Structure formats: structure tokens, C-alpha cells
Amino acid sequence: QVQLVESGGGLVQAGGSLRLSCVASGSILMINSMGWYRQAPGKQRELVAAMTSGGNTSYADSVKGRFAISRGNAKNTVYLQMDSLKPEDTAVYYCNAEGWAGRFEVWGQGTPVFVSS
């Protein structure tokens, strides 16, 4: 089993920055990819950014050039550096981890990000 704990959300003004962190514990060797999703009020959860253990990354078009995903050396931590934040980035951000061959998918509890205009 894998457990995820996020941190780093909060309130920031438009144009500001935040850094989200997610630490995985448990069977971390079973993790292939880790990433971040977000869900704004009244909207569906959407992918923000993800990174595989091999270093391949994917980003939502809306965050390209502003957000950067990275993983720690121990591969059990994933970060999301968010720069040039916009009010439309306001959402609850969830950490996600997927196992090899899609064997499992786990979610963190979510951390809220609020960007004021």
C-alpha cells in the first residue's frame, strides 16, 4: 500500500508563487508515476502535471510555462512549483501516484490553493 501526504497550499495573490509537496510512504518501489490534479468548485478533476519514474513529464496546456513538476532523489516525493499564479488556478490540488502497469492508483487528501485577484 501507498499513502500520500500533501503540503504547501494556501492563499496567494495573482502573480505570486507556491510550491506544493507530496510525500509517499509504504510500498514506494511500486510507484511508477506521480503527479498533481486539481478540482475547482463545480468542475471536474483535471490533470495539472505528472512525471514518470523515467522522468517523462506531461502538463495541462493551461499551466505550461508557469508550473514545473519535479521528483526528489528518493523518488518518493513530488513537487509542484507554481509561478505566475492566476485566479483561475484556484482549486484543491491532489497528489496522485500510479503503480507499474496500472496496478493501483492512490490519492492524497488534497491541499487548497486560493489565488486572489
C-alpha positions as CSV (number, residue, x, y, z in Angstrom):
1,Q,0.0,0.0,0.0
2,V,1.0,3.6,-0.7
3,Q,0.0,6.6,1.3
4,L,0.3,10.2,0.1
5,V,0.6,13.4,2.2
6,E,0.5,16.8,0.6
7,S,1.5,20.2,1.9
8,G,2.2,23.7,0.7
9,G,-1.2,25.0,-0.3
10,G,-2.5,28.4,0.8
11,L,-3.6,31.9,-0.2
12,V,-1.5,33.9,-2.6
13,Q,-2.1,37.0,-4.7
14,A,-2.2,36.8,-8.5
15,G,1.3,36.7,-9.9
16,G,2.7,35.0,-6.9
17,S,4.2,31.6,-6.4
18,L,3.5,28.5,-4.3
19,R,5.3,25.2,-4.0
20,L,3.4,22.0,-3.3
21,S,5.0,18.9,-1.9
22,C,3.8,15.3,-1.7
23,V,5.5,12.6,0.2
24,A,4.7,8.9,-0.5
25,S,5.1,6.2,2.1
26,G,4.6,2.5,2.1
27,S,5.4,0.4,-1.0
28,I,7.1,3.2,-2.8
29,L,9.0,0.9,-5.1
30,M,5.7,0.0,-6.7
31,I,5.2,3.6,-7.8
32,N,5.7,4.4,-11.5
33,S,4.3,7.9,-11.9
34,M,3.4,10.7,-9.5
35,G,1.5,13.8,-10.3
36,W,-0.9,16.6,-9.4
37,Y,-4.5,17.0,-10.3
38,R,-6.8,19.8,-9.3
39,Q,-10.5,20.3,-8.8
40,A,-12.2,23.7,-8.8
41,P,-15.7,24.2,-7.4
42,G,-18.3,22.9,-9.8
43,K,-15.7,21.4,-12.2
44,Q,-14.2,18.0,-12.8
45,R,-10.9,17.0,-11.5
46,E,-8.2,17.6,-14.1
47,L,-4.6,16.7,-14.6
48,V,-2.1,19.5,-13.8
49,A,1.2,17.8,-14.2
50,A,2.7,14.3,-13.9
51,M,6.1,12.7,-14.0
52,T,7.1,9.1,-14.5
53,S,9.9,7.4,-12.7
54,G,11.9,7.7,-16.0
55,G,11.5,11.5,-16.0
56,N,8.8,11.9,-18.6
57,T,6.5,14.8,-17.9
58,S,3.1,16.0,-19.0
59,Y,1.4,19.3,-18.3
60,A,-2.0,20.7,-18.8
61,D,-1.9,23.4,-21.5
62,S,-3.2,26.0,-19.1
63,V,-0.1,25.6,-16.8
64,K,2.7,25.1,-19.3
65,G,5.4,27.6,-18.8
66,R,4.2,28.5,-15.3
67,F,4.2,25.3,-13.4
68,A,7.1,22.8,-13.0
69,I,6.9,19.3,-11.6
70,S,9.9,17.5,-10.1
71,R,10.6,14.5,-8.1
72,G,13.0,14.1,-5.2
73,N,16.1,12.0,-5.4
74,A,14.5,9.2,-3.3
75,K,11.6,9.1,-5.9
76,N,9.0,9.1,-3.1
77,T,8.5,12.9,-3.2
78,V,6.9,15.0,-5.9
79,Y,6.9,18.8,-6.0
80,L,4.8,21.3,-8.0
81,Q,6.4,24.7,-8.4
82,M,3.6,27.1,-9.3
83,D,4.6,30.6,-10.6
84,S,2.7,33.4,-12.1
85,L,-0.5,32.1,-10.4
86,K,-3.8,33.3,-11.7
87,P,-7.2,33.4,-10.0
88,E,-8.3,30.5,-12.3
89,D,-5.7,28.3,-10.7
90,T,-7.8,28.3,-7.5
91,A,-8.7,24.7,-6.7
92,V,-8.0,21.9,-4.4
93,Y,-4.8,20.2,-5.6
94,Y,-4.5,16.4,-5.2
95,C,-1.3,14.3,-5.3
96,N,-1.7,11.2,-7.3
97,A,0.5,8.1,-7.6
98,E,0.1,5.2,-10.0
99,G,1.7,1.8,-9.8
100,W,3.5,-0.1,-12.6
101,A,1.2,-1.4,-15.3
102,G,-1.7,0.5,-13.7
103,R,-1.8,-1.9,-10.7
104,F,-3.0,0.8,-8.4
105,E,-3.8,4.4,-8.1
106,V,-3.9,6.4,-4.9
107,W,-4.8,9.9,-4.0
108,G,-3.7,12.3,-1.3
109,Q,-6.2,14.2,0.8
110,G,-5.9,17.4,-1.2
111,T,-4.5,20.8,-0.4
112,P,-6.4,24.0,-1.2
113,V,-4.9,26.8,-3.3
114,F,-6.6,30.1,-3.5
115,V,-5.3,32.9,-5.8
116,S,-6.8,36.3,-5.2
117,S,-7.0,38.9,-7.9
